[in-house]
Amino acid sequence: MKPIDPQNIRRIMVRSTNWVGDAVMTTPAMADLRKAFPDAEIVVVANPLVAQLFTWHPYCDRVLVYDKKGPHKGFAGLWKFARQLSRENFDMAVLLQNAIEAAIMAALAGIPRRVGYRTDARRLLLTHGVAVGAEQKRLHHTEYYRHMLGHICPGQGDGRLRLACSEAEQSWVRETLGDDRWVAINPGAAYGSAKRWLPERFAAVADGLVEEFGLRVVLTGGPGEKEIGRDIAQAMRAPALNLIGETSVRQLMAVLEACRLMITNDSGPMHVAAAFDVPIVAVFGPTDHTTTSPWTQDCRIVRKSIDCAPCLLRQCPTDHRCMRAISPEDVLTAARQLLGDVS
């Protein structure tokens, strides 16, 4: 692969992934990029939800929102956005998103150096294409993205997830949560219902943590998970602060940063909490914990060995046995280990 001289790179476009959790797992790769090109402006291109992660971030100077459901819908929208990028005069595009659309966008924008995995038949659109095979696909996603960047800037960051809240956001969360010790219960998963543990079991775990450790409970999640939040709040004996569907991504980040513990499904907020070093108990069923577990030491994975798992399906075609096999006591045991470690 032809080397890239940092002296020739003044502005970098980074096409982020489309899922919050995946985007968080790209932050160690972004740290490598920042270290290798310290004088370059790094501009992240992301959908409206993911863009919020990077509006205040040490590895990103600016964010451009690419909204395929709004002004950038269809090929006409892609062309319009590519023309916008062309006026930015980027010297290099780093494509963390694997879709061919990302490579088409960078090529239409006339960006001369285009770095990415050779996926989705986009080999001819990349100037610095990186081969991806079975070995790379078995990597934890955090290492997967770093492996790709490693071909132009090998391992210069600290390898840790990183997100940051502003002082205003931290002030807001202090006013919202006060000085109490909180556990975040995150019962949703945007990918699909197969990744969701049972609401009544989340409620039982939350009540157990209130009774044993005196924690207060905050429910977190997106607008599509409001009904799950209502079910959990109604099933609990202790009161809960239900913020599901009531926060922006930035506010959710601030809430999670302030928590003492998180109980969660495999989800985007799980990775957000990991980026803030919040201890996590993560319930895994249909997904592969070896590739998408929280990238942190303060974590316990709770799962059962089931013949059909990991299936990686969005909806379970049978009886959801991978999740039903996990009891509230399994999760409470893991939580006790973490609270003991950090107390």
C-alpha positions as CSV (number, residue, x, y, z in Angstrom):
1,M,0.0,0.0,0.0
2,K,1.3,3.5,-0.9
3,P,2.3,5.4,2.2
4,I,0.5,8.6,3.2
5,D,2.7,11.5,4.2
6,P,1.1,13.4,7.1
7,Q,2.7,16.6,5.7
8,N,0.3,16.4,2.7
9,I,-2.8,15.9,4.8
10,R,-4.6,19.1,6.0
11,R,-8.2,17.9,6.2
12,I,-9.6,14.5,6.8
13,M,-13.2,13.3,6.3
14,V,-14.2,10.4,8.5
15,R,-17.4,8.6,7.4
16,S,-18.7,7.1,10.7
17,T,-20.8,4.0,11.2
18,N,-24.6,4.3,11.4
19,W,-25.1,2.7,14.8
20,V,-24.4,4.4,18.1
21,G,-22.6,1.4,19.6
22,D,-20.4,0.8,16.6
23,A,-19.5,4.5,16.4
24,V,-18.4,4.4,20.0
25,M,-16.2,1.4,19.2
26,T,-14.5,3.4,16.4
27,T,-13.2,6.0,18.9
28,P,-9.9,4.1,19.6
29,A,-9.2,4.1,15.8
30,M,-10.0,7.8,15.7
31,A,-7.5,8.4,18.5
32,D,-4.9,6.6,16.3
33,L,-5.9,9.0,13.4
34,R,-5.6,12.1,15.6
35,K,-2.1,11.0,16.8
36,A,-0.9,10.3,13.3
37,F,-2.2,13.5,11.8
38,P,-2.0,16.0,14.7
39,D,-2.2,19.1,12.5
40,A,-5.0,18.0,10.3
41,E,-8.7,19.0,10.7
42,I,-10.8,15.9,11.3
43,V,-14.4,16.2,10.2
44,V,-16.9,13.4,11.0
45,V,-19.7,12.6,8.6
46,A,-22.6,10.9,10.4
47,N,-26.3,10.4,10.5
48,P,-28.3,12.7,12.8
49,L,-28.2,10.3,15.8
50,V,-24.5,9.3,15.6
51,A,-23.5,12.9,14.9
52,Q,-24.5,13.9,18.4
53,L,-21.7,11.6,19.8
54,F,-19.1,13.8,18.2
55,T,-20.4,17.3,18.6
56,W,-18.0,17.6,21.6
57,H,-15.1,15.2,21.2
58,P,-11.3,15.4,21.4
59,Y,-10.8,13.4,18.2
60,C,-13.1,15.4,16.0
61,D,-13.0,19.1,15.0
62,R,-16.3,19.3,13.2
63,V,-19.4,17.3,12.3
64,L,-21.3,17.2,9.0
65,V,-24.8,15.6,9.3
66,Y,-25.7,13.2,6.5
67,D,-29.4,12.7,6.7
68,K,-30.7,10.1,4.3
69,K,-34.2,10.4,5.7
70,G,-34.3,14.1,5.1
71,P,-32.4,16.4,2.7
72,H,-30.0,13.7,1.5
73,K,-32.6,11.1,0.5
74,G,-32.1,9.1,-2.6
75,F,-29.3,9.4,-5.2
76,A,-30.1,13.1,-5.7
77,G,-29.5,13.6,-2.0
78,L,-26.2,11.7,-2.1
79,W,-25.1,13.7,-5.1
80,K,-26.0,17.0,-3.3
81,F,-24.0,15.9,-0.2
82,A,-21.0,14.8,-2.3
83,R,-21.0,18.3,-3.9
84,Q,-20.9,19.8,-0.4
85,L,-18.0,17.6,0.5
86,S,-16.1,18.5,-2.7
87,R,-16.1,22.2,-1.6
88,E,-14.4,21.2,1.6
89,N,-11.3,20.1,-0.3
90,F,-10.6,17.1,1.9
91,D,-7.2,15.5,1.3
92,M,-8.2,12.0,2.7
93,A,-11.4,10.0,3.4
94,V,-11.4,7.4,6.1
95,L,-14.4,5.1,5.6
96,L,-15.3,3.4,8.9
97,Q,-18.7,2.5,7.4
98,N,-18.3,-0.6,5.2
99,A,-21.1,0.2,2.8
100,I,-20.4,0.9,-0.9
101,E,-22.3,4.1,-0.5
102,A,-19.5,5.6,1.7
103,A,-16.9,4.9,-1.1
104,I,-19.2,6.3,-3.8
105,M,-19.7,9.4,-1.7
106,A,-15.9,10.0,-1.2
107,A,-15.2,9.3,-4.9
108,L,-18.0,11.7,-6.1
109,A,-16.6,14.3,-3.7
110,G,-13.2,14.0,-5.5
111,I,-11.3,13.1,-2.3
112,P,-7.9,11.9,-3.6
113,R,-7.1,9.4,-0.9
114,R,-9.8,6.9,0.2
115,V,-9.1,4.4,3.0
116,G,-11.4,1.6,3.9
117,Y,-12.0,-2.1,4.0
118,R,-12.6,-3.8,0.6
119,T,-16.2,-4.7,1.4
120,D,-19.3,-4.4,-0.6
121,A,-17.5,-4.6,-4.0
122,R,-15.9,-1.2,-3.5
123,R,-12.3,-2.2,-4.2
124,L,-12.1,0.0,-7.3
125,L,-13.3,3.0,-5.4
126,L,-10.6,2.9,-2.7
127,T,-7.1,4.1,-3.2
128,H,-6.0,2.5,0.0
129,G,-8.1,-0.6,0.3
130,V,-7.6,-3.0,3.2
131,A,-8.4,-6.7,2.7
132,V,-10.9,-8.2,5.2
133,G,-11.2,-11.9,5.8
134,A,-12.4,-14.4,8.4
135,E,-9.6,-13.5,10.8
136,Q,-10.5,-9.8,10.8
137,K,-14.2,-10.5,11.2
138,R,-13.5,-12.5,14.4
139,L,-11.8,-9.4,16.0
140,H,-13.6,-7.4,18.6
141,H,-15.1,-4.5,16.7
142,T,-12.8,-2.1,18.5
143,E,-9.8,-3.9,17.1
144,Y,-11.4,-4.4,13.8
145,Y,-11.6,-0.7,13.1
146,R,-8.1,-0.2,14.5
147,H,-6.8,-2.9,12.2
148,M,-8.0,-1.0,9.2
149,L,-6.5,2.3,10.3
150,G,-3.3,0.4,11.2
151,H,-2.3,0.3,7.6
152,I,-1.9,4.1,7.5
153,C,-1.3,4.9,11.2
154,P,-0.5,1.8,13.3
155,G,-1.6,1.8,16.9
156,Q,-0.7,5.3,18.1
157,G,-3.5,5.9,20.5
158,D,-4.2,4.3,23.9
159,G,-6.8,1.9,22.6
160,R,-9.5,3.1,24.9
161,L,-13.1,4.1,24.1
162,R,-13.6,7.9,24.5
163,L,-16.6,10.2,24.7
164,A,-16.8,13.5,26.4
165,C,-19.6,15.7,27.9
166,S,-19.5,19.5,28.1
167,E,-19.6,21.4,31.4
168,A,-23.1,22.5,30.6
169,E,-24.2,18.9,30.1
170,Q,-22.6,17.8,33.3
171,S,-24.3,20.7,35.1
172,W,-27.6,19.7,33.7
173,V,-27.2,16.1,34.9
174,R,-26.3,17.3,38.4
175,E,-29.5,19.2,38.5
176,T,-31.5,16.2,37.2
177,L,-30.0,13.5,39.4
178,G,-28.6,15.3,42.4
179,D,-26.0,13.6,44.6
180,D,-27.6,10.2,44.9
181,R,-25.9,7.0,43.7
182,W,-27.7,5.7,40.6
183,V,-27.9,2.5,38.6
184,A,-29.0,2.8,35.0
185,I,-31.3,0.1,33.8
186,N,-31.2,0.0,30.0
187,P,-33.7,-2.5,28.7
188,G,-33.9,-1.7,25.0
189,A,-31.9,-2.6,22.0
190,A,-32.5,-0.7,18.7
191,Y,-31.2,-3.6,16.6
192,G,-34.2,-5.8,17.4
193,S,-36.4,-7.6,20.0
194,A,-34.2,-10.7,20.1
195,K,-31.5,-8.8,22.1
196,R,-33.9,-7.7,24.8
197,W,-34.1,-9.4,28.2
198,L,-37.5,-9.6,29.9
199,P,-38.8,-6.4,31.4
200,E,-40.1,-8.1,34.6
201,R,-36.6,-9.5,35.2
202,F,-35.0,-6.0,34.8
203,A,-37.6,-4.8,37.4
204,A,-36.6,-7.6,39.8
205,V,-32.9,-6.7,39.5
206,A,-33.6,-3.0,39.9
207,D,-35.5,-3.7,43.1
208,G,-32.8,-6.0,44.4
209,L,-30.1,-3.3,43.9
210,V,-32.3,-0.7,45.7
211,E,-32.7,-3.0,48.7
212,E,-29.1,-4.3,48.9
213,F,-27.1,-1.2,48.0
214,G,-29.4,1.7,48.4
215,L,-29.0,2.7,44.8
216,R,-31.6,4.8,43.0
217,V,-32.9,3.6,39.6
218,V,-32.9,5.6,36.3
219,L,-34.4,3.9,33.2
220,T,-32.6,4.8,30.0
221,G,-33.3,4.2,26.3
222,G,-34.7,5.6,23.1
223,P,-38.2,6.8,22.0
224,G,-39.1,3.4,20.6
225,E,-38.6,1.8,24.0
226,K,-41.1,3.8,26.1
227,E,-43.5,1.0,26.5
228,I,-40.8,-1.3,27.9
229,G,-39.9,1.5,30.4
230,R,-43.5,1.8,31.5
231,D,-43.7,-2.0,32.1
232,I,-40.6,-2.0,34.2
233,A,-41.6,1.1,36.3
234,Q,-45.0,-0.5,36.9
235,A,-43.5,-3.8,37.9
236,M,-41.0,-2.3,40.4
237,R,-41.7,-1.9,44.1
238,A,-39.2,1.0,44.4
239,P,-39.7,4.2,42.5
240,A,-37.7,4.8,39.3
241,L,-36.8,7.8,37.3
242,N,-38.0,6.9,33.8
243,L,-36.0,8.9,31.2
244,I,-36.7,6.5,28.3
245,G,-37.4,8.5,25.3
246,E,-37.0,11.8,27.2
247,T,-33.3,12.5,26.5
248,S,-31.2,13.4,23.5
249,V,-28.1,11.3,22.8
250,R,-26.0,14.0,24.5
251,Q,-28.2,14.0,27.6
252,L,-28.2,10.2,27.7
253,M,-24.4,10.4,27.7
254,A,-24.4,12.8,30.7
255,V,-26.8,10.6,32.6
256,L,-24.7,7.4,32.1
257,E,-21.5,9.2,33.0
258,A,-23.0,10.0,36.4
259,C,-24.1,6.5,37.2
260,R,-22.5,4.0,39.5
261,L,-23.5,0.9,37.6
262,M,-25.4,0.0,34.5
263,I,-27.5,-3.1,33.8
264,T,-28.1,-3.5,30.1
265,N,-28.8,-5.5,27.0
266,D,-26.2,-5.5,24.2
267,S,-27.0,-2.0,22.9
268,G,-25.6,1.4,21.9
269,P,-25.9,2.9,25.4
270,M,-23.9,-0.1,26.8
271,H,-20.9,1.1,24.7
272,V,-21.6,4.7,25.7
273,A,-21.3,3.7,29.4
274,A,-18.1,1.8,28.7
275,A,-16.6,4.9,27.2
276,F,-17.2,6.6,30.5
277,D,-15.7,3.7,32.5
278,V,-19.1,3.0,34.2
279,P,-19.2,-0.6,35.6
280,I,-21.5,-2.7,33.4
281,V,-23.5,-5.9,33.7
282,A,-24.4,-6.8,30.1
283,V,-27.0,-9.5,29.2
284,F,-26.1,-11.2,26.0
285,G,-28.4,-13.7,24.1
286,P,-28.4,-13.8,20.3
287,T,-25.3,-11.7,19.7
288,D,-21.6,-12.6,19.8
289,H,-20.1,-11.3,23.0
290,T,-16.6,-11.9,21.7
291,T,-16.9,-9.2,19.1
292,T,-19.3,-6.6,20.6
293,S,-18.8,-6.8,24.4
294,P,-18.2,-3.6,26.3
295,W,-14.5,-2.6,25.8
296,T,-13.7,-2.2,29.4
297,Q,-12.4,-4.2,32.4
298,D,-15.3,-3.2,34.7
299,C,-17.8,-5.5,33.0
300,R,-19.5,-8.7,33.6
301,I,-21.1,-10.6,30.7
302,V,-24.2,-12.7,31.7
303,R,-25.1,-15.3,29.1
304,K,-26.0,-19.0,28.7
305,S,-24.6,-21.5,26.3
306,I,-27.5,-22.3,24.0
307,D,-27.1,-24.4,20.9
308,C,-28.7,-21.7,18.6
309,A,-26.7,-18.7,20.0
310,P,-25.3,-16.6,18.7
311,C,-27.7,-16.4,15.9
312,L,-27.4,-12.7,15.3
313,L,-31.1,-12.4,14.3
314,R,-33.2,-9.3,15.0
315,Q,-36.2,-11.3,16.0
316,C,-36.2,-14.8,17.6
317,P,-37.9,-17.4,15.5
318,T,-38.4,-19.8,18.4
319,D,-38.9,-19.2,22.1
320,H,-36.1,-16.7,23.0
321,R,-34.5,-19.4,25.1
322,C,-31.1,-17.6,25.2
323,M,-32.6,-14.8,27.2
324,R,-35.2,-16.7,29.1
325,A,-32.4,-18.9,30.6
326,I,-30.9,-15.9,32.4
327,S,-32.4,-15.3,35.8
328,P,-32.5,-12.1,37.9
329,E,-30.2,-13.8,40.4
330,D,-27.6,-14.3,37.6
331,V,-27.5,-10.6,36.9
332,L,-27.6,-9.6,40.6
333,T,-24.6,-11.9,41.3
334,A,-22.6,-10.1,38.6
335,A,-23.7,-6.7,39.9
336,R,-22.6,-7.6,43.4
337,Q,-19.1,-8.5,42.1
338,L,-18.8,-5.1,40.4
339,L,-20.2,-3.0,43.3
340,G,-17.8,-4.9,45.6
341,D,-14.9,-4.1,43.3
342,V,-15.6,-0.4,43.1
343,S,-16.9,0.3,46.7
